Amino acid sequence: MEYFFNLARLSITGSRLIRVVCVCLCAWLCSSQALATEDEYREKLLNEIRSSLSDKNKELAEQLVDIRIEEERKQGKFTLFQEDKKNKTLENNDTTNSVAKERKNTDRKIESLGKIKIEESDSSVKKIRNWYVGISYGPSDMGLYKSSGYEYPSFKKKSTAKKISLGYRYSSNFTFDIFYAKLGNSLFESDSSWYESNQATSYGLTSKYYPFESSIINPYLRFGIQKIKNKQTIVFFDSPDNYFYTTRGQQKIIGLGVDYPVNSFFTFSVEWEKYGKNGTTDMYSSLPKQIEPSVFYLSANYFFF
């Protein structure tokens, strides 16, 4: 400050106008207001000085301002506008840090959501229902043996089959189930005095093998063992008595089918199954006549646990 006053006295000694300029400059330097750039700093200073000067002395005021700024630079002092730049730099750093924190928080949220989705998918895998019950219905062919030396006024081997089953899905490729099935009835008439009918039932254990798994259709192969029962009834028209003969036998069972999964609870199936032979081909025997049933099933399966 002393330097400025000395410079003013050397320029215009005893000038009252210069004293006013010096007082305004000192008052401004004592203020704490900061400006963004050097140009703004200079403009602010000039406006405050010019307000108390006439037009002929404004040029002198500009020269005094330039001298003051240059002197502060030589002395290595920080001007007010430089301090403002420093403050703005700090503000920019704070803004950058806040943006970085927000990005980190966002990344953490995304990561946590990803973990939640993975846990949900894992839980959904654990909740796959493996136990199921099934009902089946469809046309059957009893495969009743027909002798070439006999005349049959009436011969029927087509019927309807029904089946219920309880199964467990062991893996994506194998299921196991137990079942009970009514395979249908057959009938033949040798002459007008009597007729013979055969009724077949079966129960057993089977497995389904899926070579591949799809969300649309899943073909499979069925194989297993079963106990088939062939019950024969002979009815004489001129007698009140009926005659019953029964045979049982263990046979293999095979089948081909396709599953259509509706959702996690239901699947529909179309399947062809072939049961083994049972009975005799001797037309004069009292044993039941031979049958070899095959069935075309339409099935619905409900997965409950």
C-alpha positions as CSV (number, residue, x, y, z in Angstrom):
1,M,0.0,0.0,0.0
2,E,2.8,2.4,0.8
3,Y,4.3,1.8,-2.7
4,F,1.0,2.9,-4.3
5,F,0.8,6.1,-2.3
6,N,4.4,7.0,-3.1
7,L,3.7,6.5,-6.8
8,A,0.7,8.7,-6.6
9,R,2.5,11.5,-4.9
10,L,5.3,11.4,-7.5
11,S,2.8,11.6,-10.4
12,I,0.6,14.5,-9.3
13,T,1.9,16.0,-6.1
14,G,-0.8,17.4,-3.8
15,S,-3.6,16.4,-6.1
16,R,-6.8,15.9,-4.3
17,L,-8.1,13.7,-7.1
18,I,-5.3,11.2,-6.8
19,R,-6.0,10.9,-3.0
20,V,-9.6,9.9,-3.9
21,V,-8.4,7.3,-6.3
22,C,-6.0,5.8,-3.7
23,V,-8.7,5.6,-1.1
24,C,-11.1,3.8,-3.5
25,L,-8.3,1.3,-4.5
26,C,-7.5,0.5,-0.9
27,A,-11.1,0.0,0.0
28,W,-11.5,-2.4,-2.8
29,L,-8.3,-4.4,-1.9
30,C,-9.7,-4.9,1.6
31,S,-12.9,-6.4,0.3
32,S,-13.2,-10.2,0.3
33,Q,-15.1,-10.5,-3.0
34,A,-13.4,-12.7,-5.6
35,L,-13.8,-12.6,-9.4
36,A,-13.4,-15.3,-11.9
37,T,-10.8,-13.8,-14.3
38,E,-8.1,-11.2,-14.5
39,D,-10.3,-9.2,-16.9
40,E,-13.1,-9.2,-14.5
41,Y,-10.8,-8.2,-11.7
42,R,-9.5,-5.2,-13.7
43,E,-13.0,-4.2,-14.8
44,K,-14.3,-4.3,-11.3
45,L,-11.4,-2.1,-10.1
46,L,-11.8,0.4,-12.9
47,N,-15.5,0.7,-12.3
48,E,-15.0,1.6,-8.7
49,I,-12.3,4.2,-9.5
50,R,-14.1,5.6,-12.5
51,S,-17.2,6.4,-10.5
52,S,-15.3,9.2,-8.7
53,L,-13.3,10.5,-11.8
54,S,-14.0,12.8,-14.6
55,D,-13.5,11.8,-18.2
56,K,-10.0,13.3,-18.6
57,N,-8.7,11.3,-15.6
58,K,-10.0,7.9,-16.6
59,E,-6.9,7.1,-18.7
60,L,-4.7,7.7,-15.7
61,A,-6.8,5.3,-13.6
62,E,-6.4,2.5,-16.2
63,Q,-2.6,3.0,-16.1
64,L,-2.6,2.9,-12.3
65,V,-4.5,-0.4,-12.3
66,D,-2.1,-2.0,-14.8
67,I,0.8,-0.9,-12.7
68,R,-0.7,-2.4,-9.6
69,I,-1.5,-5.7,-11.1
70,E,2.0,-6.0,-12.7
71,E,3.7,-5.2,-9.4
72,E,1.7,-7.9,-7.5
73,R,2.8,-10.4,-10.1
74,K,6.5,-9.5,-9.7
75,Q,6.2,-9.9,-5.9
76,G,4.6,-13.3,-6.3
77,K,1.4,-12.4,-4.6
78,F,-2.0,-14.0,-5.2
79,T,-4.6,-11.7,-6.5
80,L,-8.2,-12.0,-5.7
81,F,-9.2,-13.5,-9.0
82,Q,-6.4,-16.2,-8.6
83,E,-7.9,-17.1,-5.3
84,D,-11.3,-17.5,-7.0
85,K,-9.7,-19.8,-9.6
86,K,-8.3,-21.9,-6.7
87,N,-11.7,-22.1,-5.1
88,K,-13.3,-23.1,-8.5
89,T,-10.6,-25.8,-8.9
90,L,-11.5,-27.1,-5.4
91,E,-15.2,-27.1,-6.4
92,N,-14.4,-29.0,-9.6
93,N,-12.5,-31.5,-7.7
94,D,-15.4,-31.9,-5.3
95,T,-17.8,-32.4,-8.2
96,T,-15.5,-35.0,-9.8
97,N,-15.3,-36.9,-6.5
98,S,-19.1,-36.8,-6.1
99,V,-19.5,-38.2,-9.6
100,A,-17.0,-40.9,-9.0
101,K,-18.9,-41.8,-5.7
102,E,-22.2,-41.9,-7.6
103,R,-20.7,-44.2,-10.2
104,K,-19.3,-46.5,-7.5
105,N,-22.7,-46.6,-5.8
106,T,-24.4,-47.4,-9.2
107,D,-21.9,-50.2,-9.9
108,R,-22.6,-51.6,-6.4
109,K,-26.3,-51.6,-7.0
110,I,-25.9,-53.3,-10.4
111,E,-23.7,-55.9,-8.8
112,S,-26.1,-56.5,-6.0
113,L,-29.0,-56.8,-8.5
114,G,-27.0,-59.3,-10.5
115,K,-26.4,-61.3,-7.3
116,I,-30.1,-61.2,-6.5
117,K,-31.0,-62.5,-10.0
118,I,-28.4,-65.3,-9.7
119,E,-29.8,-66.3,-6.3
120,E,-33.3,-66.2,-7.7
121,S,-32.3,-68.4,-10.7
122,D,-30.5,-70.8,-8.3
123,S,-33.6,-70.9,-6.0
124,S,-35.8,-71.6,-9.1
125,V,-33.5,-74.5,-10.0
126,K,-33.8,-75.9,-6.5
127,K,-37.6,-75.6,-6.7
128,I,-38.0,-77.8,-9.7
129,R,-40.9,-80.2,-9.0
130,N,-39.8,-83.8,-9.5
131,W,-42.8,-85.9,-8.3
132,Y,-45.8,-86.2,-10.6
133,V,-49.0,-88.1,-11.2
134,G,-50.4,-88.9,-14.6
135,I,-53.6,-90.1,-16.2
136,S,-53.8,-91.6,-19.7
137,Y,-56.6,-92.5,-22.0
138,G,-56.7,-93.8,-25.6
139,P,-57.6,-96.5,-28.1
140,S,-56.1,-100.0,-27.7
141,D,-55.7,-103.0,-29.9
142,M,-55.9,-106.2,-27.8
143,G,-54.0,-108.2,-30.4
144,L,-56.4,-111.2,-29.9
145,Y,-55.1,-114.3,-31.7
146,K,-57.3,-115.4,-34.6
147,S,-56.9,-118.9,-35.9
148,S,-57.0,-119.6,-39.7
149,G,-59.1,-122.8,-39.2
150,Y,-61.9,-121.1,-37.4
151,E,-64.8,-119.2,-38.6
152,Y,-65.7,-116.1,-36.5
153,P,-69.2,-114.8,-36.9
154,S,-68.1,-112.0,-34.6
155,F,-64.5,-110.9,-33.9
156,K,-63.6,-107.8,-32.0
157,K,-60.1,-106.7,-30.8
158,K,-60.4,-102.9,-30.7
159,S,-61.1,-101.3,-27.3
160,T,-60.2,-98.4,-25.0
161,A,-57.4,-98.3,-22.4
162,K,-57.0,-96.3,-19.2
163,K,-53.9,-95.8,-17.1
164,I,-52.8,-94.0,-13.9
165,S,-49.2,-93.5,-12.8
166,L,-47.0,-92.0,-10.1
167,G,-43.5,-91.0,-11.1
168,Y,-40.3,-89.2,-10.1
169,R,-38.0,-87.2,-12.4
170,Y,-34.6,-88.5,-11.5
171,S,-32.7,-86.1,-13.8
172,S,-33.3,-84.2,-17.0
173,N,-32.8,-87.5,-19.0
174,F,-34.6,-90.1,-16.8
175,T,-37.9,-90.6,-15.0
176,F,-39.2,-93.6,-13.2
177,D,-42.9,-94.4,-12.5
178,I,-45.2,-97.2,-11.3
179,F,-48.5,-97.6,-13.1
180,Y,-51.7,-99.5,-13.3
181,A,-53.6,-99.9,-16.6
182,K,-56.8,-101.4,-17.9
183,L,-56.0,-102.4,-21.5
184,G,-59.4,-103.1,-22.8
185,N,-61.7,-106.0,-23.9
186,S,-61.8,-108.4,-26.8
187,L,-64.5,-110.7,-28.0
188,F,-65.0,-113.4,-30.5
189,E,-68.0,-115.7,-31.3
190,S,-67.4,-119.2,-32.7
191,D,-71.0,-120.0,-33.4
192,S,-74.5,-118.9,-32.3
193,S,-74.4,-120.9,-29.0
194,W,-71.5,-119.2,-27.2
195,Y,-69.0,-116.4,-27.2
196,E,-65.7,-115.7,-25.5
197,S,-64.3,-112.3,-24.2
198,N,-60.9,-111.4,-22.9
199,Q,-60.1,-108.6,-20.5
200,A,-56.5,-107.5,-19.8
201,T,-55.0,-105.4,-17.0
202,S,-51.3,-104.6,-16.3
203,Y,-49.2,-103.0,-13.6
204,G,-45.4,-102.5,-13.4
205,L,-42.4,-100.3,-13.2
206,T,-41.1,-98.3,-16.2
207,S,-38.6,-95.6,-17.0
208,K,-38.5,-92.9,-19.6
209,Y,-35.3,-91.9,-21.3
210,Y,-35.0,-88.4,-22.9
211,P,-32.1,-88.2,-25.3
212,F,-32.3,-84.4,-25.2
213,E,-34.3,-81.7,-23.5
214,S,-36.2,-78.8,-25.2
215,S,-38.7,-76.2,-24.1
216,I,-41.0,-77.1,-26.9
217,I,-41.2,-80.9,-27.2
218,N,-39.2,-83.7,-25.5
219,P,-39.2,-87.1,-27.3
220,Y,-38.5,-90.2,-25.1
221,L,-38.2,-93.9,-25.1
222,R,-40.1,-96.0,-22.4
223,F,-38.9,-99.4,-21.2
224,G,-39.7,-101.5,-18.2
225,I,-41.2,-104.7,-16.7
226,Q,-44.9,-105.4,-16.1
227,K,-47.3,-108.0,-14.8
228,I,-50.1,-108.6,-17.3
229,K,-53.3,-110.4,-16.4
230,N,-55.5,-112.0,-19.1
231,K,-59.0,-112.9,-17.9
232,Q,-61.2,-115.0,-20.2
233,T,-65.0,-115.3,-19.9
234,I,-67.0,-117.9,-21.8
235,V,-70.7,-117.4,-22.0
236,F,-73.2,-120.0,-23.3
237,F,-76.5,-118.7,-24.5
238,D,-78.5,-121.8,-23.4
239,S,-76.9,-122.0,-20.0
240,P,-77.0,-119.7,-16.9
241,D,-73.4,-120.7,-16.0
242,N,-70.4,-118.7,-17.2
243,Y,-66.8,-120.0,-17.2
244,F,-63.8,-117.9,-16.2
245,Y,-60.1,-118.6,-16.9
246,T,-57.2,-116.4,-16.0
247,T,-53.5,-116.3,-16.8
248,R,-50.8,-114.0,-15.5
249,G,-47.3,-113.4,-16.8
250,Q,-44.4,-111.1,-16.5
251,Q,-43.4,-109.3,-19.7
252,K,-41.3,-106.4,-21.0
253,I,-43.0,-103.2,-22.0
254,I,-41.7,-100.7,-24.5
255,G,-43.0,-97.4,-25.8
256,L,-42.2,-94.2,-27.8
257,G,-43.6,-90.8,-26.9
258,V,-43.3,-87.0,-26.9
259,D,-43.8,-84.7,-23.9
260,Y,-45.1,-81.2,-24.3
261,P,-44.2,-79.0,-21.3
262,V,-46.9,-76.4,-20.6
263,N,-45.4,-74.9,-17.4
264,S,-43.6,-76.1,-14.2
265,F,-46.8,-78.0,-13.2
266,F,-48.2,-79.6,-16.3
267,T,-47.0,-81.7,-19.3
268,F,-49.0,-83.4,-22.0
269,S,-47.9,-86.5,-23.7
270,V,-48.6,-88.6,-26.8
271,E,-47.3,-92.1,-26.5
272,W,-47.5,-95.6,-28.1
273,E,-47.0,-98.6,-25.8
274,K,-46.7,-102.3,-26.6
275,Y,-47.3,-104.9,-23.9
276,G,-46.2,-108.5,-24.1
277,K,-48.1,-111.7,-25.1
278,N,-50.2,-113.7,-22.8
279,G,-52.4,-116.7,-23.3
280,T,-52.5,-119.7,-25.7
281,T,-53.0,-120.2,-29.4
282,D,-54.7,-123.6,-28.9
283,M,-58.3,-123.0,-29.7
284,Y,-59.4,-126.2,-27.9
285,S,-57.6,-125.3,-24.6
286,S,-59.5,-124.0,-21.6
287,L,-56.8,-121.4,-21.1
288,P,-57.4,-117.8,-22.2
289,K,-56.7,-117.1,-25.9
290,Q,-53.5,-115.2,-26.6
291,I,-53.5,-111.4,-26.5
292,E,-50.8,-108.9,-27.3
293,P,-52.1,-105.5,-26.4
294,S,-50.8,-102.2,-27.8
295,V,-52.2,-98.7,-26.8
296,F,-52.0,-95.2,-28.2
297,Y,-52.2,-92.9,-25.1
298,L,-53.0,-89.3,-24.6
299,S,-51.7,-88.3,-21.2
300,A,-51.6,-85.4,-18.7
301,N,-49.0,-85.2,-16.0
302,Y,-49.2,-83.0,-12.9
303,F,-45.9,-82.2,-11.0
304,F,-46.8,-81.5,-7.4
305,F,-43.5,-81.7,-5.4
